[in-house]
Every structure is written in C-alpha cells, then in structure tokens.
Amino acid sequence: MATEAAERFGAELDLLLAMYPDSLGFSPKARELKYSHRHDESSAKPPAVLILRLPDTYPLSGLPEVISATGHYREDLRSATKAAFCSIGAPAGEEVLDALLLAFRDLVSSQESLHRNTALQEASRPKSSETNVPANRTVIIWLHHLLNTNKRKLALNPSMVGSDISGITKPGHPGVLIFSGESSAVESHVVELRNQRWQAFQIRYDTDNAGAPSEIWQFKHGAGICEVGAMSDVAQSIVDPALKEVFLGSIGVK
C-alpha cells in the first residue's frame, strides 16, 4: 500500500511540476507542498502562497492539510482556503492536488477583485477635506441707528482670531450690516455685536434660515469689511445683481 501511494503521488507531483515549474516545490522530509501564485508577472505585489502537508498515505487515504495560506496583500486565508477545499468535495482515495490548487487560485482572484473594488470605492469617495468644508453664512442686520464710534469699529473688526468675514456696514439712521463668511466666524461676530446695547437690532436675512445656498457674497471692495456712507452705496457694493435684490428686499426697498 505504501508503495502504491508513493508511486501515485510521484506521478501526480511530476505532472504538477510540469504544469507549474516556477510556482511549485515539495519538501519530502516535511511532506509539504508549497505553491506560489502571482496575479501578474509584472506586479510588484507579493505572490499568494499556499502550503499543504500531505499524509504519508496520500492519495490512497487522507487529504492534504492546510498549513499556511496568504493572499497578495499578505492576508491570512487559511480559514477561507479550508472552506473552499470543503466546497469542492474532494474525494478520499483520489489525486486532488490540482483541484485544490485551482480552488486556491480562484479564492485569491476573488480576494483581488474585492480589494480592487474597495480601492475604487475609496478613490471615488470624497476626501475629508471635501466633505468637511466649513459651512458659510450670510446675514443682513437692520439697526435703528449706528452712531457710536466704538460700535462702528467693532462692526468693522471681528474680534474672533482668524475670522474670515467680508461685508458692508452703513452707519447713521438706520444702520445696516452685511456679513458673509465662514459660519462660525459670522455667528461669533453677530453674537458679539448683539451683546452691545441697541435700540433695535434685527436680522432681516440669514442664509441659515432662508434655505439659501451658503455661498460667500462678493463685494466690489474685495475681502474684509468696509464702511460706506449711504444705503445706495451698500446696494452698489454687492457684485451679484440677484443678491443685490435680496438685500433691497430684506430692508424693504423694491
């Protein structure tokens, strides 16, 4: 029986070595068969490697044991390989090594496809710098009057460090403020101004409440906050004609 097992395995091994001359090796002492599979000869990825230990009586009785199985990304595939071998229903008493090697190759290919699809999904997913873009906000504030010098200076100079706000202020009766920029900076500036003593302080327009696009308004003076002398100057300072109409409507001028 031992002689028959050795002869049959020898014939099977010779055939496999002819089929996979650069990918297969056998250690007679350890009774271990090592198979290396490259997805692409030009690929820099390491080969997937399968190591099987064969019983002395194989192929007459007993089946190869999975000692090690790793994929192209060095992931441990032992459990998946054992499950794949069980699924093909390899019969005892027959030569099954070629079928096992093919099952391992199919498993590795499926893992490669899964990894590729995951990589494509990650590549198509917006980067954190895109998904975490700070929200913008624009507010238009109507004041009964804006005469106090300190209040005028405060309106022009947000105290929040790093504030990136653009806008227009108009002192006098009534006073008008427009602030547009990063939402938290606008909120901080509005709260700071509201905490001053005012006869009337009304937010006439707020993109947070209007459901309007959170684009930053553009002004003819460019970035920063500028003081003008008349209501008409405020309107003329707004670059976008549509937003100019928004401003006029918010203060009751059609």
Sequence and secondary structure as in RCSB ss.txt:
>XXXX:A:sequence
MATEAAERFGAELDLLLAMYPDSLGFSPKARELKYSHRHDESSAKPPAVLILRLPDTYPLSGLPEVISATGHYRE
DLRSATKAAFCSIGAPAGEEVLDALLLAFRDLVSSQESLHRNTALQEASRPKSSETNVPANRTVIIWLHHLLNTN
KRKLALNPSMVGSDISGITKPGHPGVLIFSGESSAVESHVVELRNQRWQAFQIRYDTDNAGAPSEIWQFKHGAGI
CEVGAMSDVAQSIVDPALKEVFLGSIGVK
>XXXX:A:secstr
 HHHHHHHHHHHHHHHHHHSTTTEEEETTTTEEEEEE S TT  S  EEEEEE  TTTTTS   EEEEEE TT  
B HHHHHHHHHHTT  TTS  HHHHHHHHHHHHHHHHHHHHHHHHHHHHS  HHHHT   EEEEEEEES B  HH
HHHHHHS  STT  EEEEEE BSSEEEEEEEEHHHHHHHHHHHHTS  S EEEEEEHHHHT       BTT SSE
EE SSHHHHHHHBSSHHHHHHHHHHTT  
